[in-house]
């Protein structure tokens, strides 16, 4: 199991549509996640987490220019709950 912290920063956009698109892509997977104020935390098997990051990036980028930061760890604590929709 690994954990990733993902943050998306729209550039030159007046809304957060790209963030919404990325969250839709994450929700379409079986990876556990928790949306927080400044980032989203993913947890799951290595291939599943890494396999979720690219669709999330592509979905966010479909709305325009953005920066996606990702921190991945195999030593962070496990999230206490299953998928968080909100």
Secondary structure as GFF3:
##gff-version 3
##sequence-region A 1 86
A	DSSP	beta_strand	2	10	.	.	.	ID=ss1
A	DSSP	alpha_helix	17	27	.	.	.	ID=ss2
A	DSSP	beta_strand	32	35	.	.	.	ID=ss3
A	DSSP	beta_strand	40	44	.	.	.	ID=ss4
A	DSSP	alpha_helix	46	61	.	.	.	ID=ss5
A	DSSP	beta_strand	66	73	.	.	.	ID=ss6
###
